[in-house]
Amino acid sequence: QVQLVESGGGLVQPGGSLRLSCAASGSIFSISTMGWFRQAPGKQRDLVATITSGGSTNYADSVKGRFTISRDNAKNTVYLQMNSLKPEDTAVYYCNMRGPLYNYDYWGRGTQVTVSS
């Protein structure tokens, strides 16, 4: 059973930065597509960014140029560097692991990010 554990969330002022981490257990990290999603109160869970096993990235339009997703296969960890944070970035951020053939799909429990002055 794969476990995903997010960390790095917190309270930050507008314009500030945070770096989220997601550590994965098991041996399938390197072949998996990893992603970050977020869910604000009363809203659906939306894609933030993904990174494939080969390193190809994809971003939501709302975070392009501000957020960067990266991965370290040696550490089984995916990161989300968030810069120029805005109040509308406030949400619970979830880590996702997906199989290359969509044959598995795992979620972390989430980490709260609050952007407020």
C-alpha positions as CSV (number, residue, x, y, z in Angstrom):
1,Q,0.0,0.0,0.0
2,V,1.4,3.4,-1.0
3,Q,1.3,6.2,1.4
4,L,1.8,9.9,0.4
5,V,2.6,12.4,3.1
6,E,2.5,16.1,2.4
7,S,4.3,18.8,4.4
8,G,5.3,22.4,4.1
9,G,2.0,24.1,4.2
10,G,1.2,27.1,6.5
11,L,0.2,30.7,6.7
12,V,2.0,33.2,4.4
13,Q,1.5,36.8,3.4
14,P,0.5,37.7,-0.2
15,G,3.6,37.8,-2.4
16,G,5.3,35.2,-0.2
17,S,6.6,31.8,-1.0
18,L,6.1,28.2,0.3
19,R,7.6,24.9,-0.7
20,L,5.4,21.8,-0.4
21,S,6.9,18.3,-0.2
22,C,5.2,14.9,-0.7
23,A,7.1,11.8,0.4
24,A,5.9,8.5,-1.0
25,S,6.4,5.0,0.3
26,G,6.9,2.0,-1.9
27,S,8.8,1.2,-5.0
28,I,6.6,2.6,-7.8
29,F,7.4,6.3,-7.4
30,S,9.9,6.6,-10.3
31,I,7.4,5.2,-12.8
32,S,4.5,7.2,-11.6
33,T,3.0,10.6,-12.7
34,M,3.0,12.8,-9.6
35,G,0.7,15.7,-9.2
36,W,-0.5,18.5,-6.9
37,F,-4.2,19.3,-6.6
38,R,-6.0,21.9,-4.4
39,Q,-9.4,22.3,-3.0
40,A,-10.7,25.6,-1.5
41,P,-13.7,25.6,0.8
42,G,-17.0,24.9,-1.1
43,K,-15.2,24.3,-4.3
44,Q,-14.1,21.2,-6.3
45,R,-10.6,19.7,-6.2
46,D,-8.6,21.2,-9.1
47,L,-5.4,20.3,-10.8
48,V,-2.4,22.5,-9.9
49,A,0.5,20.8,-11.6
50,T,1.7,17.4,-12.7
51,I,5.1,15.8,-13.6
52,T,5.5,12.6,-15.5
53,S,8.2,9.9,-14.8
54,G,10.1,11.5,-17.7
55,G,10.0,14.9,-16.2
56,S,7.4,16.5,-18.4
57,T,5.3,19.1,-16.5
58,N,1.9,20.6,-16.8
59,Y,0.4,23.5,-15.0
60,A,-3.0,25.1,-14.4
61,D,-3.2,28.5,-16.1
62,S,-3.7,30.2,-12.8
63,V,-0.3,29.1,-11.5
64,K,1.9,29.2,-14.6
65,G,5.0,31.3,-14.0
66,R,4.5,31.3,-10.2
67,F,4.6,27.6,-9.2
68,T,7.2,24.9,-10.1
69,I,6.8,21.2,-9.7
70,S,9.8,19.0,-9.4
71,R,10.7,15.4,-8.3
72,D,13.6,13.6,-6.8
73,N,13.3,9.9,-7.6
74,A,16.2,9.0,-5.2
75,K,14.1,10.4,-2.3
76,N,10.7,9.3,-3.6
77,T,9.6,13.0,-3.2
78,V,7.8,15.5,-5.3
79,Y,7.9,19.2,-4.6
80,L,5.8,22.3,-5.3
81,Q,7.6,25.6,-5.1
82,M,5.0,28.3,-4.8
83,N,6.1,31.9,-5.4
84,S,4.1,35.2,-5.6
85,L,1.3,33.7,-3.6
86,K,-2.1,35.2,-3.8
87,P,-5.1,35.0,-1.4
88,E,-6.9,32.9,-4.1
89,D,-4.2,30.3,-3.7
90,T,-5.6,29.5,-0.3
91,A,-6.7,25.8,-0.2
92,V,-5.9,22.4,1.0
93,Y,-3.1,21.0,-1.3
94,Y,-3.2,17.3,-2.1
95,C,-0.5,15.1,-3.5
96,N,-1.4,12.5,-6.1
97,M,0.3,9.5,-7.6
98,R,-1.0,8.0,-10.8
99,G,0.1,4.9,-12.7
100,P,1.4,5.3,-16.3
101,L,-1.7,3.4,-17.5
102,Y,-4.0,4.9,-15.0
103,N,-3.9,1.6,-13.3
104,Y,-3.5,3.1,-9.8
105,D,-4.3,6.4,-8.2
106,Y,-3.3,7.4,-4.7
107,W,-3.9,10.5,-2.6
108,G,-2.3,12.1,0.4
109,R,-4.3,13.6,3.2
110,G,-3.5,17.2,2.2
111,T,-1.7,20.2,3.7
112,Q,-3.4,23.6,4.3
113,V,-2.0,26.7,2.6
114,T,-3.4,30.0,3.7
115,V,-2.4,33.3,2.0
116,S,-3.5,36.2,4.1
117,S,-2.2,39.5,5.5
